[in-house]
Every structure is written in C-alpha cells, then in structure tokens.
Amino acid sequence: RTFRSYLPRSHRTYSCVHCRAHLAQHEELISKSFQGSHGRAYLFNSVVNVGCGPAEQRLLLTGLHSVADIFCQSCKTTLGWKYEQAFESSQKYKEGKFIIETSHMVKENGWD
C-alpha cells in the first residue's frame, strides 16, 4: 500500500478503518458534534489522502450548502464531504473544512 502522505508517528492520527491510510491529525480536529449521511461525524480543518468529487448543493441540517463528497485515495471508500460553500452567514466557518464519518475512521498512535 502506498499512501500519498504519511502523518508523523509521534502524533495521534485518524486513519481509514478499511485500509488504514492516514486521514488526519488530531490537531486538525475542530468538532466532534457533526452529523454525516450515515451517523456521527467529525469536522476537520485539513485531511490527507482523500480525493474530492464534484460539488453539489445539498440541504443539510444546518441549511443549504455546496459540498463535494470525499473518498479515501487508497481504497475509494466515501468518507464524508468537503464544505465548498455555505449560503448562510452563520455557517461560513465550515467553508473549506471536511466532514469524516466516525464509522470510516480509526484512531492510531498514542491515544492512551
């Protein structure tokens, strides 16, 4: 398996539960109180090893957003989405951020 990016071993990381590709560092976590299409999700500032689909408008719990599905670059599993644009001013902070559903990721490296 070759990933495009490896996160430092000294950092707590989140990886794809299906293929173990690194996805994000714990320091990039913004919030744990998000809802994905299929359950709980985390909001991240930045992620690695993900591909992005085309943007589309979706009516989410917090209003209308332009989002693009993101998928694991390694195993192609859809993980969540990237917020491209928020149409309500109170939601603008999400623009450029990423949602990953908790069912698709596993914690690795020094969580105890």
A tleap script that builds the chain and sets N, CA, C and O, in Angstrom:
source leaprc.protein.ff14SB
mol = sequence {
  NARG THR PHE ARG SER TYR LEU PRO ARG SER
  HIE ARG THR TYR SER CYS VAL HIE CYS ARG
  ALA HIE LEU ALA GLN HIE GLU GLU LEU ILE
  SER LYS SER PHE GLN GLY SER HIE GLY ARG
  ALA TYR LEU PHE ASN SER VAL VAL ASN VAL
  GLY CYS GLY PRO ALA GLU GLN ARG LEU LEU
  LEU THR GLY LEU HIE SER VAL ALA ASP ILE
  PHE CYS GLN SER CYS LYS THR THR LEU GLY
  TRP LYS TYR GLU GLN ALA PHE GLU SER SER
  GLN LYS TYR LYS GLU GLY LYS PHE ILE ILE
  GLU THR SER HIE MET VAL LYS GLU ASN GLY
  TRP CASP
}
set mol.1.N position { 0.844 -1.199 0.000 }
set mol.1.CA position { 0.000 0.000 0.000 }
set mol.1.C position { 0.877 1.246 0.000 }
set mol.1.O position { 1.771 1.385 0.835 }
set mol.2.N position { 0.627 2.113 -0.902 }
set mol.2.CA position { 1.347 3.378 -0.866 }
set mol.2.C position { 0.350 4.511 -0.714 }
set mol.2.O position { -0.591 4.640 -1.497 }
set mol.3.N position { 0.566 5.314 0.284 }
set mol.3.CA position { -0.266 6.487 0.517 }
set mol.3.C position { 0.495 7.687 -0.008 }
set mol.3.O position { 1.723 7.659 -0.093 }
set mol.4.N position { -0.207 8.713 -0.350 }
set mol.4.CA position { 0.467 9.924 -0.796 }
set mol.4.C position { 1.103 10.646 0.378 }
set mol.4.O position { 2.153 11.271 0.226 }
set mol.5.N position { 0.483 10.568 1.542 }
set mol.5.CA position { 1.004 11.272 2.720 }
set mol.5.C position { 0.988 10.359 3.934 }
set mol.5.O position { 0.012 9.657 4.194 }
set mol.6.N position { 2.083 10.385 4.664 }
set mol.6.CA position { 2.145 9.707 5.952 }
set mol.6.C position { 2.223 10.786 7.022 }
set mol.6.O position { 3.016 11.721 6.910 }
set mol.7.N position { 1.414 10.661 8.043 }
set mol.7.CA position { 1.455 11.622 9.137 }
set mol.7.C position { 2.513 11.156 10.138 }
set mol.7.O position { 2.789 9.961 10.239 }
set mol.8.N position { 3.105 12.096 10.876 }
set mol.8.CA position { 4.176 11.718 11.818 }
set mol.8.C position { 3.698 10.717 12.855 }
set mol.8.O position { 2.605 10.855 13.403 }
set mol.9.N position { 4.516 9.713 13.123 }
set mol.9.CA position { 4.159 8.669 14.086 }
set mol.9.C position { 3.984 9.209 15.486 }
set mol.9.O position { 3.286 8.605 16.301 }
set mol.10.N position { 4.600 10.328 15.776 }
set mol.10.CA position { 4.532 10.886 17.125 }
set mol.10.C position { 3.182 11.558 17.399 }
set mol.10.O position { 2.883 11.904 18.542 }
set mol.11.N position { 2.383 11.739 16.374 }
set mol.11.CA position { 1.096 12.420 16.537 }
set mol.11.C position { -0.067 11.430 16.559 }
set mol.11.O position { -0.036 10.391 15.899 }
set mol.12.N position { -1.087 11.779 17.334 }
set mol.12.CA position { -2.313 10.993 17.307 }
set mol.12.C position { -2.989 11.244 15.964 }
set mol.12.O position { -3.173 12.391 15.557 }
set mol.13.N position { -3.351 10.179 15.289 }
set mol.13.CA position { -3.920 10.320 13.950 }
set mol.13.C position { -5.223 9.548 13.814 }
set mol.13.O position { -5.536 8.657 14.604 }
set mol.14.N position { -5.968 9.922 12.785 }
set mol.14.CA position { -7.164 9.189 12.372 }
set mol.14.C position { -6.838 8.553 11.029 }
set mol.14.O position { -6.284 9.204 10.143 }
set mol.15.N position { -7.187 7.274 10.880 }
set mol.15.CA position { -6.906 6.542 9.649 }
set mol.15.C position { -8.185 5.916 9.119 }
set mol.15.O position { -9.167 5.758 9.844 }
set mol.16.N position { -8.152 5.559 7.831 }
set mol.16.CA position { -9.283 4.876 7.201 }
set mol.16.C position { -9.445 3.504 7.853 }
set mol.16.O position { -8.483 2.740 7.928 }
set mol.17.N position { -10.636 3.186 8.319 }
set mol.17.CA position { -10.874 1.921 9.007 }
set mol.17.C position { -10.769 0.747 8.029 }
set mol.17.O position { -10.529 -0.384 8.449 }
set mol.18.N position { -10.942 1.001 6.749 }
set mol.18.CA position { -10.959 -0.060 5.748 }
set mol.18.C position { -9.559 -0.434 5.253 }
set mol.18.O position { -9.286 -1.611 5.015 }
set mol.19.N position { -8.663 0.559 5.094 }
set mol.19.CA position { -7.332 0.260 4.537 }
set mol.19.C position { -6.193 0.856 5.347 }
set mol.19.O position { -5.028 0.660 5.000 }
set mol.20.N position { -6.503 1.581 6.423 }
set mol.20.CA position { -5.527 2.183 7.331 }
set mol.20.C position { -4.721 3.347 6.733 }
set mol.20.O position { -3.697 3.729 7.300 }
set mol.21.N position { -5.150 3.906 5.623 }
set mol.21.CA position { -4.489 5.100 5.092 }
set mol.21.C position { -4.690 6.239 6.091 }
set mol.21.O position { -5.777 6.387 6.650 }
set mol.22.N position { -3.670 7.028 6.314 }
set mol.22.CA position { -3.789 8.179 7.207 }
set mol.22.C position { -4.774 9.183 6.618 }
set mol.22.O position { -4.800 9.404 5.407 }
set mol.23.N position { -5.590 9.791 7.493 }
set mol.23.CA position { -6.579 10.780 7.052 }
set mol.23.C position { -6.378 12.149 7.680 }
set mol.23.O position { -6.488 13.168 6.999 }
set mol.24.N position { -6.083 12.178 8.978 }
set mol.24.CA position { -5.973 13.483 9.646 }
set mol.24.C position { -5.212 13.365 10.953 }
set mol.24.O position { -5.165 12.298 11.565 }
set mol.25.N position { -4.617 14.471 11.375 }
set mol.25.CA position { -4.004 14.556 12.699 }
set mol.25.C position { -5.055 15.063 13.678 }
set mol.25.O position { -5.955 15.820 13.314 }
set mol.26.N position { -4.920 14.630 14.923 }
set mol.26.CA position { -5.858 15.058 15.961 }
set mol.26.C position { -5.878 16.587 16.100 }
set mol.26.O position { -6.914 17.169 16.421 }
set mol.27.N position { -4.741 17.228 15.860 }
set mol.27.CA position { -4.653 18.696 15.969 }
set mol.27.C position { -5.526 19.410 14.941 }
set mol.27.O position { -5.833 20.591 15.108 }
set mol.28.N position { -5.927 18.713 13.883 }
set mol.28.CA position { -6.771 19.314 12.839 }
set mol.28.C position { -8.265 19.182 13.148 }
set mol.28.O position { -9.102 19.695 12.405 }
set mol.29.N position { -8.599 18.493 14.245 }
set mol.29.CA position { -10.000 18.289 14.632 }
set mol.29.C position { -10.603 19.591 15.145 }
set mol.29.O position { -10.047 20.234 16.036 }
set mol.30.N position { -11.741 19.975 14.579 }
set mol.30.CA position { -12.441 21.186 15.015 }
set mol.30.C position { -13.598 20.828 15.938 }
set mol.30.O position { -13.778 21.451 16.985 }
set mol.31.N position { -14.393 19.814 15.546 }
set mol.31.CA position { -15.578 19.466 16.327 }
set mol.31.C position { -15.933 17.992 16.159 }
set mol.31.O position { -15.757 17.410 15.089 }
set mol.32.N position { -16.438 17.406 17.245 }
set mol.32.CA position { -16.909 16.020 17.221 }
set mol.32.C position { -18.432 15.950 17.146 }
set mol.32.O position { -19.005 14.861 17.139 }
set mol.33.N position { -19.084 17.104 17.091 }
set mol.33.CA position { -20.555 17.099 17.178 }
set mol.33.C position { -21.214 17.392 15.832 }
set mol.33.O position { -22.055 18.283 15.716 }
set mol.34.N position { -20.814 16.622 14.821 }
set mol.34.CA position { -21.410 16.768 13.499 }
set mol.34.C position { -22.152 15.512 13.105 }
set mol.34.O position { -21.929 14.441 13.670 }
set mol.35.N position { -23.028 15.648 12.142 }
set mol.35.CA position { -23.837 14.550 11.648 }
set mol.35.C position { -23.509 14.333 10.176 }
set mol.35.O position { -23.600 15.262 9.374 }
set mol.36.N position { -23.127 13.102 9.817 }
set mol.36.CA position { -22.890 12.769 8.424 }
set mol.36.C position { -24.146 12.175 7.817 }
set mol.36.O position { -25.215 12.225 8.426 }
set mol.37.N position { -24.030 11.619 6.638 }
set mol.37.CA position { -25.180 10.992 5.979 }
set mol.37.C position { -25.626 9.739 6.712 }
set mol.37.O position { -26.811 9.406 6.714 }
set mol.38.N position { -24.671 9.036 7.344 }
set mol.38.CA position { -24.970 7.755 7.981 }
set mol.38.C position { -24.564 7.707 9.443 }
set mol.38.O position { -24.224 6.640 9.955 }
set mol.39.N position { -24.593 8.840 10.119 }
set mol.39.CA position { -24.261 8.814 11.548 }
set mol.39.C position { -23.306 9.920 11.946 }
set mol.39.O position { -23.091 10.881 11.207 }
set mol.40.N position { -22.729 9.759 13.151 }
set mol.40.CA position { -21.848 10.791 13.710 }
set mol.40.C position { -20.642 11.048 12.823 }
set mol.40.O position { -20.158 10.159 12.122 }
set mol.41.N position { -20.172 12.284 12.872 }
set mol.41.CA position { -19.024 12.675 12.060 }
set mol.41.C position { -18.213 13.739 12.785 }
set mol.41.O position { -18.717 14.422 13.676 }
set mol.42.N position { -16.959 13.868 12.392 }
set mol.42.CA position { -16.066 14.882 12.937 }
set mol.42.C position { -15.756 15.904 11.858 }
set mol.42.O position { -15.679 15.572 10.675 }
set mol.43.N position { -15.577 17.160 12.280 }
set mol.43.CA position { -15.198 18.231 11.369 }
set mol.43.C position { -13.707 18.496 11.510 }
set mol.43.O position { -13.212 18.721 12.615 }
set mol.44.N position { -12.987 18.468 10.384 }
set mol.44.CA position { -11.544 18.691 10.371 }
set mol.44.C position { -11.187 19.914 9.540 }
set mol.44.O position { -11.851 20.242 8.557 }
set mol.45.N position { -10.117 20.578 9.966 }
set mol.45.CA position { -9.538 21.696 9.237 }
set mol.45.C position { -8.921 21.235 7.930 }
set mol.45.O position { -9.147 21.833 6.877 }
set mol.46.N position { -8.129 20.155 8.006 }
set mol.46.CA position { -7.482 19.622 6.810 }
set mol.46.C position { -7.354 18.110 6.925 }
set mol.46.O position { -7.310 17.563 8.027 }
set mol.47.N position { -7.296 17.446 5.788 }
set mol.47.CA position { -7.168 15.990 5.715 }
set mol.47.C position { -6.140 15.647 4.641 }
set mol.47.O position { -5.787 16.492 3.818 }
set mol.48.N position { -5.664 14.407 4.654 }
set mol.48.CA position { -4.716 13.935 3.641 }
set mol.48.C position { -5.249 12.641 3.036 }
set mol.48.O position { -6.128 11.992 3.602 }
set mol.49.N position { -4.711 12.281 1.893 }
set mol.49.CA position { -5.046 11.014 1.224 }
set mol.49.C position { -6.518 10.876 0.870 }
set mol.49.O position { -7.051 9.766 0.867 }
set mol.50.N position { -7.178 11.983 0.572 }
set mol.50.CA position { -8.568 11.910 0.130 }
set mol.50.C position { -8.710 12.555 -1.246 }
set mol.50.O position { -8.015 13.512 -1.588 }
set mol.51.N position { -9.625 12.000 -2.011 }
set mol.51.CA position { -9.987 12.583 -3.293 }
set mol.51.C position { -11.312 13.296 -3.127 }
set mol.51.O position { -12.045 13.048 -2.169 }
set mol.52.N position { -11.615 14.171 -4.050 }
set mol.52.CA position { -12.805 15.008 -3.955 }
set mol.52.C position { -13.661 14.820 -5.207 }
set mol.52.O position { -13.156 14.877 -6.328 }
set mol.53.N position { -14.958 14.595 -5.007 }
set mol.53.CA position { -15.879 14.500 -6.132 }
set mol.53.C position { -16.358 15.888 -6.535 }
set mol.53.O position { -15.873 16.893 -6.015 }
set mol.54.N position { -17.313 15.942 -7.465 }
set mol.54.CA position { -17.850 17.238 -7.900 }
set mol.54.C position { -18.732 17.869 -6.817 }
set mol.54.O position { -19.409 17.165 -6.068 }
set mol.55.N position { -18.715 19.183 -6.748 }
set mol.55.CA position { -19.546 19.886 -5.759 }
set mol.55.C position { -21.004 19.860 -6.195 }
set mol.55.O position { -21.319 19.912 -7.384 }
set mol.56.N position { -21.880 19.779 -5.210 }
set mol.56.CA position { -23.321 19.846 -5.470 }
set mol.56.C position { -24.000 20.497 -4.284 }
set mol.56.O position { -23.482 20.461 -3.168 }
set mol.57.N position { -25.154 21.090 -4.520 }
set mol.57.CA position { -25.878 21.726 -3.426 }
set mol.57.C position { -26.704 20.684 -2.696 }
set mol.57.O position { -27.388 19.867 -3.312 }
set mol.58.N position { -26.629 20.726 -1.355 }
set mol.58.CA position { -27.422 19.813 -0.520 }
set mol.58.C position { -28.039 20.608 0.619 }
set mol.58.O position { -27.426 21.521 1.172 }
set mol.59.N position { -29.255 20.240 0.950 }
set mol.59.CA position { -29.924 20.816 2.107 }
set mol.59.C position { -29.577 19.940 3.305 }
set mol.59.O position { -30.092 18.831 3.444 }
set mol.60.N position { -28.698 20.449 4.172 }
set mol.60.CA position { -28.260 19.713 5.352 }
set mol.60.C position { -29.029 20.211 6.571 }
set mol.60.O position { -29.863 21.109 6.457 }
set mol.61.N position { -28.754 19.637 7.724 }
set mol.61.CA position { -29.461 20.023 8.951 }
set mol.61.C position { -29.300 21.506 9.250 }
set mol.61.O position { -30.187 22.121 9.842 }
set mol.62.N position { -28.171 22.082 8.844 }
set mol.62.CA position { -27.890 23.492 9.152 }
set mol.62.C position { -28.135 24.415 7.959 }
set mol.62.O position { -27.657 25.549 7.944 }
set mol.63.N position { -28.875 23.935 6.962 }
set mol.63.CA position { -29.208 24.796 5.827 }
set mol.63.C position { -28.584 24.324 4.526 }
set mol.63.O position { -28.025 23.229 4.448 }
set mol.64.N position { -28.686 25.159 3.513 }
set mol.64.CA position { -28.183 24.831 2.188 }
set mol.64.C position { -26.673 25.055 2.109 }
set mol.64.O position { -26.169 26.112 2.488 }
set mol.65.N position { -25.966 24.047 1.612 }
set mol.65.CA position { -24.516 24.119 1.445 }
set mol.65.C position { -24.141 23.547 0.081 }
set mol.65.O position { -24.868 22.729 -0.482 }
set mol.66.N position { -23.002 23.985 -0.439 }
set mol.66.CA position { -22.399 23.350 -1.600 }
set mol.66.C position { -21.302 22.443 -1.051 }
set mol.66.O position { -20.354 22.918 -0.425 }
set mol.67.N position { -21.433 21.129 -1.287 }
set mol.67.CA position { -20.494 20.155 -0.729 }
set mol.67.C position { -19.992 19.223 -1.828 }
set mol.67.O position { -20.652 19.033 -2.849 }
set mol.68.N position { -18.825 18.652 -1.605 }
set mol.68.CA position { -18.258 17.659 -2.512 }
set mol.68.C position { -17.904 16.422 -1.693 }
set mol.68.O position { -17.201 16.524 -0.688 }
set mol.69.N position { -18.385 15.262 -2.115 }
set mol.69.CA position { -18.048 14.030 -1.403 }
set mol.69.C position { -16.541 13.809 -1.439 }
set mol.69.O position { -15.882 14.096 -2.438 }
set mol.70.N position { -16.007 13.297 -0.335 }
set mol.70.CA position { -14.592 12.942 -0.293 }
set mol.70.C position { -14.472 11.434 -0.111 }
set mol.70.O position { -15.305 10.806 0.542 }
set mol.71.N position { -13.428 10.866 -0.696 }
set mol.71.CA position { -13.230 9.431 -0.632 }
set mol.71.C position { -11.764 9.127 -0.346 }
set mol.71.O position { -10.881 9.932 -0.644 }
set mol.72.N position { -11.520 7.964 0.232 }
set mol.72.CA position { -10.166 7.523 0.528 }
set mol.72.C position { -9.426 7.293 -0.790 }
set mol.72.O position { -9.892 6.554 -1.657 }
set mol.73.N position { -8.272 7.935 -0.923 }
set mol.73.CA position { -7.467 7.815 -2.140 }
set mol.73.C position { -7.000 6.372 -2.341 }
set mol.73.O position { -6.779 5.938 -3.472 }
set mol.74.N position { -6.851 5.641 -1.250 }
set mol.74.CA position { -6.302 4.288 -1.320 }
set mol.74.C position { -7.360 3.231 -1.660 }
set mol.74.O position { -7.162 2.433 -2.575 }
set mol.75.N position { -8.488 3.220 -0.925 }
set mol.75.CA position { -9.486 2.159 -1.133 }
set mol.75.C position { -10.783 2.662 -1.765 }
set mol.75.O position { -11.689 1.872 -2.032 }
set mol.76.N position { -10.880 3.967 -2.005 }
set mol.76.CA position { -12.020 4.596 -2.704 }
set mol.76.C position { -13.336 4.609 -1.908 }
set mol.76.O position { -14.389 4.897 -2.477 }
set mol.77.N position { -13.293 4.307 -0.622 }
set mol.77.CA position { -14.490 4.379 0.222 }
set mol.77.C position { -14.893 5.844 0.416 }
set mol.77.O position { -14.045 6.686 0.709 }
set mol.78.N position { -16.175 6.147 0.254 }
set mol.78.CA position { -16.662 7.501 0.535 }
set mol.78.C position { -16.637 7.711 2.046 }
set mol.78.O position { -17.202 6.919 2.800 }
set mol.79.N position { -15.977 8.786 2.480 }
set mol.79.CA position { -15.748 9.033 3.905 }
set mol.79.C position { -16.646 10.112 4.482 }
set mol.79.O position { -16.978 10.078 5.667 }
set mol.80.N position { -17.042 11.069 3.655 }
set mol.80.CA position { -17.800 12.220 4.117 }
set mol.80.C position { -17.852 13.253 3.013 }
set mol.80.O position { -18.069 12.913 1.850 }
set mol.81.N position { -17.650 14.532 3.370 }
set mol.81.CA position { -17.665 15.568 2.355 }
set mol.81.C position { -16.837 16.773 2.756 }
set mol.81.O position { -16.455 16.939 3.915 }
set mol.82.N position { -16.570 17.610 1.760 }
set mol.82.CA position { -15.897 18.886 1.967 }
set mol.82.C position { -16.924 19.981 1.759 }
set mol.82.O position { -17.682 19.958 0.789 }
set mol.83.N position { -16.946 20.946 2.677 }
set mol.83.CA position { -17.824 22.102 2.524 }
set mol.83.C position { -17.172 23.077 1.553 }
set mol.83.O position { -16.132 23.656 1.868 }
set mol.84.N position { -17.755 23.264 0.396 }
set mol.84.CA position { -17.235 24.211 -0.582 }
set mol.84.C position { -17.794 25.618 -0.330 }
set mol.84.O position { -17.070 26.611 -0.400 }
set mol.85.N position { -19.096 25.679 -0.035 }
set mol.85.CA position { -19.729 26.984 0.182 }
set mol.85.C position { -20.915 26.841 1.124 }
set mol.85.O position { -21.692 25.892 1.025 }
set mol.86.N position { -21.043 27.794 2.038 }
set mol.86.CA position { -22.203 27.865 2.922 }
set mol.86.C position { -22.994 29.101 2.515 }
set mol.86.O position { -22.413 30.156 2.259 }
set mol.87.N position { -24.296 28.977 2.457 }
set mol.87.CA position { -25.120 30.081 1.983 }
set mol.87.C position { -25.673 30.957 3.103 }
set mol.87.O position { -26.197 32.042 2.854 }
set mol.88.N position { -25.549 30.471 4.351 }
set mol.88.CA position { -25.977 31.283 5.490 }
set mol.88.C position { -24.725 31.789 6.207 }
set mol.88.O position { -23.763 31.041 6.388 }
set mol.89.N position { -24.740 33.045 6.608 }
set mol.89.CA position { -23.538 33.655 7.196 }
set mol.89.C position { -23.066 32.929 8.453 }
set mol.89.O position { -21.865 32.869 8.716 }
set mol.90.N position { -23.990 32.383 9.224 }
set mol.90.CA position { -23.601 31.686 10.460 }
set mol.90.C position { -22.870 30.372 10.178 }
set mol.90.O position { -22.272 29.794 11.086 }
set mol.91.N position { -22.909 29.900 8.944 }
set mol.91.CA position { -22.297 28.623 8.587 }
set mol.91.C position { -20.998 28.785 7.784 }
set mol.91.O position { -20.382 27.791 7.402 }
set mol.92.N position { -20.586 30.018 7.528 }
set mol.92.CA position { -19.414 30.299 6.688 }
set mol.92.C position { -18.124 29.672 7.228 }
set mol.92.O position { -17.210 29.376 6.459 }
set mol.93.N position { -18.050 29.467 8.556 }
set mol.93.CA position { -16.837 28.897 9.149 }
set mol.93.C position { -16.537 27.491 8.629 }
set mol.93.O position { -15.407 27.020 8.755 }
set mol.94.N position { -17.522 26.819 8.051 }
set mol.94.CA position { -17.340 25.452 7.556 }
set mol.94.C position { -16.679 25.404 6.184 }
set mol.94.O position { -16.190 24.351 5.775 }
set mol.95.N position { -16.658 26.517 5.471 }
set mol.95.CA position { -16.126 26.515 4.108 }
set mol.95.C position { -14.674 26.061 4.083 }
set mol.95.O position { -13.844 26.545 4.853 }
set mol.96.N position { -14.378 25.120 3.183 }
set mol.96.CA position { -13.028 24.580 3.067 }
set mol.96.C position { -12.690 23.510 4.093 }
set mol.96.O position { -11.573 22.993 4.100 }
set mol.97.N position { -13.646 23.165 4.970 }
set mol.97.CA position { -13.424 22.163 6.014 }
set mol.97.C position { -14.007 20.814 5.570 }
set mol.97.O position { -14.739 20.733 4.584 }
set mol.98.N position { -13.666 19.762 6.319 }
set mol.98.CA position { -14.006 18.401 5.917 }
set mol.98.C position { -14.769 17.655 7.009 }
set mol.98.O position { -14.449 17.767 8.193 }
set mol.99.N position { -15.774 16.898 6.598 }
set mol.99.CA position { -16.525 16.005 7.486 }
set mol.99.C position { -16.085 14.576 7.180 }
set mol.99.O position { -16.096 14.152 6.024 }
set mol.100.N position { -15.695 13.828 8.228 }
set mol.100.CA position { -15.446 12.393 8.061 }
set mol.100.C position { -16.325 11.661 9.069 }
set mol.100.O position { -16.313 11.964 10.262 }
set mol.101.N position { -17.082 10.698 8.570 }
set mol.101.CA position { -17.964 9.938 9.458 }
set mol.101.C position { -17.130 9.010 10.343 }
set mol.101.O position { -16.169 8.389 9.890 }
set mol.102.N position { -17.523 8.934 11.614 }
set mol.102.CA position { -16.737 8.161 12.588 }
set mol.102.C position { -16.690 6.674 12.234 }
set mol.102.O position { -15.741 5.987 12.614 }
set mol.103.N position { -17.686 6.165 11.519 }
set mol.103.CA position { -17.701 4.742 11.162 }
set mol.103.C position { -16.621 4.399 10.142 }
set mol.103.O position { -16.337 3.221 9.924 }
set mol.104.N position { -16.016 5.404 9.515 }
set mol.104.CA position { -14.996 5.156 8.487 }
set mol.104.C position { -13.575 5.436 8.971 }
set mol.104.O position { -12.627 5.331 8.192 }
set mol.105.N position { -13.415 5.793 10.254 }
set mol.105.CA position { -12.059 6.073 10.712 }
set mol.105.C position { -11.745 5.397 12.033 }
set mol.105.O position { -12.632 5.056 12.816 }
set mol.106.N position { -10.452 5.215 12.254 }
set mol.106.CA position { -9.956 4.576 13.461 }
set mol.106.C position { -8.835 5.452 14.012 }
set mol.106.O position { -8.079 6.060 13.254 }
set mol.107.N position { -8.735 5.510 15.338 }
set mol.107.CA position { -7.668 6.291 15.995 }
set mol.107.C position { -6.404 5.443 16.056 }
set mol.107.O position { -6.453 4.251 16.359 }
set mol.108.N position { -5.255 6.086 15.759 }
set mol.108.CA position { -3.981 5.378 15.837 }
set mol.108.C position { -2.930 6.240 16.528 }
set mol.108.O position { -3.053 7.464 16.584 }
set mol.109.N position { -1.900 5.588 17.050 }
set mol.109.CA position { -0.720 6.252 17.640 }
set mol.109.C position { -0.981 7.021 18.943 }
set mol.109.O position { -1.384 8.184 18.918 }
set mol.110.N position { -0.752 6.372 20.049 }
set mol.110.CA position { -0.681 7.069 21.345 }
set mol.110.C position { -1.926 7.732 21.865 }
set mol.110.O position { -1.863 8.872 22.324 }
set mol.111.N position { -3.051 7.062 21.811 }
set mol.111.CA position { -4.290 7.632 22.345 }
set mol.111.C position { -4.461 7.337 23.830 }
set mol.111.O position { -5.285 7.971 24.488 }
set mol.112.N position { -3.685 6.368 24.382 }
set mol.112.CA position { -3.929 6.033 25.788 }
set mol.112.C position { -3.265 7.024 26.719 }
set mol.112.O position { -3.369 6.891 27.939 }
savepdb mol mol.pdb
quit
